[in-house]
Structures are given as C-alpha cells and as structure tokens.
Amino acid sequence: MHRVEHVMGFPVSLRVDDEGDFEPAGDRVFAWLREVDARFSPFKPDSEVSRLGRGELAESEVSADLRLVLDLCEHYRTATGGAFDIRLPGRGLDPCAVVKGWSVQRAADLLKAAGARRFVLNAGGDVAAAGGPWRVGVRHPEQADKLCTVLDLTDGAVATSARYERGDHIFDGRTGRPATGLLSLTIVAGSLTEADSVATAAFAMGPEGVDWAASLPGVEVFAVDAERKVLRTPGFPVAKAGSAAA
C-alpha cells in the first residue's frame, strides 16, 4: 500500500510492504494526523494550543495529549539550558517541534498495532520506519538537488532540522535570536518523538548542540556547521548497498 496526503502543512507518505489489507490502518493514520493538526496547530485560532496561548484555557484544563506534549517541551527546555523554548517573546505558544514527531510516531504505533511489520512513514522528510533497512537520503543544506549523506534505517526514526526550507525559523531561547551556528542537523533515534525533538533542540543550541545530542543514549548525529564542516557520530548508520529506498 502506498498513500500520500498533505497534512499539517507538508506531504505525508505511507508505504506498507506487508501482505494484507492495510487501507483501514492507513485511514486511521491520516485521520489521526488531521486530528492533531486541528487540535494542536498554533496557526488555527480555534485549536487547543491557540486557546491555551491566548489564556482562554488554564494549563490544568488541557487534554492529556497536550499535557504530554507540554511536559516533553519542558524537558527539552531544561535539558538545553533554555535554548529550546516554545514560549518565545512575540511568537506565542508554538510546540510544533515536539508535536510533529510525537504525532507521527503515534501514527507509526497505530500501524504496528494493526499488524504492519514493514513500513515507512515519511512526514515532510522526517521518517519513522520498521522492517528495513530503508535507505533515507539527507538533503544537502545548500544544494537542493543533492544529498549530503544516505543512511540505513531499519527500526527507528530520523529527523532533520535545517535552515534551507524555512530560513532562520529556529530560535535560541537563551538569546531570542535565530540559531545560525549549524546549517543542518540530522538525528537518528529509536522513536520520531525523540529524533524530531532532539534535532530541533540541538539545532537551537548551535554547535554545542551536536555534542549534547551525541551524549544521549541511543542517538546518532550527522551535522553540517556554518563553516561547512561535517560532524558525525561513529554509529551513524551510513547506508550500505542493497537496501530499499524510503
């Protein structure tokens, strides 16, 4: 099964290579992602996040899902010494950096619960996969038609934070200024919740974020800094010949 839909502002593609009818599971995946967009988008005035940001909801009144997201955001704010912050002055409440990975990982969990064993779920370039190895390309930070590396992803997730799609959209909460010390940073981890959150948090920290991310258990890092130097942890899963393309 192969499906592509535009959800949460980016294309989401789902490929399931198992035998059987996984269309109902695909329906649940995309219904869940549309629900997340409606509930948690800071760009929708009636979303739970927007209402909380405007003070129309007390934090004690938020849903269990949003409480989980807010707790994850606070974890990474503390872990980065304030570099990762979803409450920047003048920008409003914006937990998207955690919501995306968390929601897509939960979608992957829905697939596993339905019996899928070999699949790849690609949400705007961030990937959750099982049953690989799958080949995942990491875009060159300055040349859109080239890759800077290709990795093998078997059971886990990969996420990239960079400046090439949306410009300087990641801010260092310690200074209130855009984070410009890195051109791109790719994280491989056991779940997309962690991979996406760590990628954004480490990018906000700048070059010191590479060492911070690399110190986390089960996390591998590939980064290109502002001087075009490549930084890579020894266990980063560079692709071998013969794996399937994601």
Residue pairs with C-beta under 8 A, 6 or more apart in sequence:
1 14
1 15
1 16
1 22
1 23
1 26
2 13
2 14
2 15
2 16
3 13
3 14
3 26
3 30
4 11
4 12
4 13
4 14
5 11
5 12
5 30
5 33
6 12
7 30
7 33
7 34
7 37
8 33
8 36
8 37
8 41
8 100
8 103
8 123
8 124
9 37
9 43
9 124
10 123
10 124
10 125
11 124
12 30
12 33
12 104
12 121
12 122
12 123
12 124
13 120
13 121
13 122
14 26
14 29
14 30
14 111
14 119
14 120
14 121
14 122
15 119
15 120
15 121
15 246
16 22
16 25
16 26
16 111
16 116
16 118
16 119
17 118
17 119
17 131
18 115
18 116
18 117
18 118
18 119
18 131
20 115
22 111
22 114
22 115
22 116
24 114
25 110
25 111
25 114
25 115
25 116
28 110
28 114
29 107
29 110
29 111
29 121
32 103
32 106
32 107
32 110
33 103
33 104
33 107
33 123
36 99
36 103
37 44
38 44
38 47
39 47
39 48
39 49
39 63
39 65
39 66
40 47
40 48
40 49
40 65
40 66
40 69
40 95
40 96
40 99
40 103
41 47
41 49
41 50
41 96
42 49
42 50
42 53
42 92
42 93
42 94
42 95
42 96
43 50
44 50
48 57
48 62
48 63
48 66
49 66
49 93
49 94
49 95
50 93
51 57
52 59
52 62
52 66
52 93
53 92
53 93
59 67
59 70
62 70
68 102
69 95
69 98
69 99
69 102
70 95
72 98
72 102
72 193
72 197
73 84
73 86
73 95
73 97
73 98
76 84
76 98
76 197
76 198
76 201
77 84
77 85
77 86
77 173
79 201
79 212
80 173
80 201
80 202
80 204
80 205
80 209
80 212
81 174
81 205
82 173
82 174
83 172
83 173
83 174
83 179
83 201
83 204
83 205
83 206
83 209
84 97
84 173
84 200
84 201
84 204
84 205
85 171
85 173
85 204
86 93
86 94
86 95
86 97
86 98
87 93
88 94
88 171
88 173
88 176
89 176
91 171
97 170
97 196
97 197
97 200
97 201
98 193
98 196
98 197
98 200
100 123
100 124
100 126
100 196
101 126
101 157
101 159
101 191
101 192
101 193
101 194
101 195
101 196
101 197
102 192
102 193
102 196
102 197
104 121
104 123
104 126
104 128
104 192
104 196
105 128
105 157
105 191
105 192
105 193
107 121
107 128
108 119
108 121
108 128
108 129
108 130
108 157
108 192
111 119
111 121
111 130
112 130
116 130
117 130
117 131
118 130
118 131
118 132
119 129
119 130
119 131
120 127
120 128
120 129
120 130
120 132
120 134
120 153
120 246
121 127
121 128
121 129
122 246
123 192
125 139
125 160
126 157
126 158
126 159
126 160
126 192
126 195
126 196
127 134
127 136
127 153
127 157
127 158
127 159
127 192
127 246
128 156
128 157
128 191
128 192
129 136
129 153
129 154
129 155
129 156
129 157
129 246
130 154
130 155
131 154
131 155
132 152
132 153
132 154
132 155
132 243
132 244
133 152
133 153
133 154
133 239
133 240
133 243
133 244
134 152
134 153
134 154
134 243
134 244
134 245
134 246
135 150
135 151
135 152
135 153
135 239
135 243
135 244
135 245
135 246
136 150
136 151
136 152
136 153
136 158
136 239
136 246
137 147
137 149
137 150
138 147
138 148
138 149
138 150
138 151
138 158
138 160
138 184
138 186
138 222
139 146
139 147
139 148
139 160
139 162
139 164
139 184
140 146
140 147
140 148
141 148
141 162
141 163
141 164
141 183
141 184
141 224
142 164
142 183
144 164
148 184
148 222
148 224
148 230
149 186
149 222
149 232
149 236
149 238
150 238
150 239
151 158
151 186
151 188
151 222
151 236
151 237
151 238
151 239
152 237
152 238
152 239
152 240
152 243
153 188
153 237
153 246
156 188
156 189
156 190
156 191
156 195
157 188
157 189
157 190
157 191
157 192
157 194
157 195
157 196
158 186
158 187
158 188
158 195
159 186
159 187
159 189
159 192
159 195
159 196
159 198
159 199
160 184
160 185
160 186
160 187
160 199
161 170
161 184
161 185
161 199
161 200
161 202
161 203
162 183
162 184
162 185
162 203
163 169
163 170
163 180
163 183
163 184
164 183
164 184
168 178
168 179
168 180
169 178
170 178
170 179
170 200
170 203
170 204
171 177
171 178
171 179
171 204
172 178
172 179
172 204
172 205
172 206
173 204
179 203
179 204
179 205
179 206
180 206
180 226
181 206
181 207
181 225
181 226
182 203
182 206
182 207
182 209
182 210
182 223
182 224
182 225
182 226
183 224
183 225
183 226
183 228
184 223
184 224
185 199
185 202
185 203
185 209
185 210
185 213
185 221
185 222
185 223
185 224
186 199
186 221
186 222
186 223
187 194
187 195
187 196
187 198
187 199
187 202
187 213
187 219
187 220
187 221
188 195
188 219
188 220
188 221
188 236
188 237
189 195
189 198
189 216
189 218
189 219
189 220
190 218
194 218
194 219
195 219
198 213
198 216
198 219
199 213
201 209
201 213
202 209
202 210
202 212
202 213
202 221
203 209
205 212
207 225
210 221
210 223
210 225
210 231
213 219
213 221
214 220
214 221
214 233
219 233
220 233
220 235
220 236
220 237
221 231
221 232
221 233
221 236
222 230
222 231
222 232
222 233
222 236
223 230
223 231
223 232
224 230
224 231
225 231
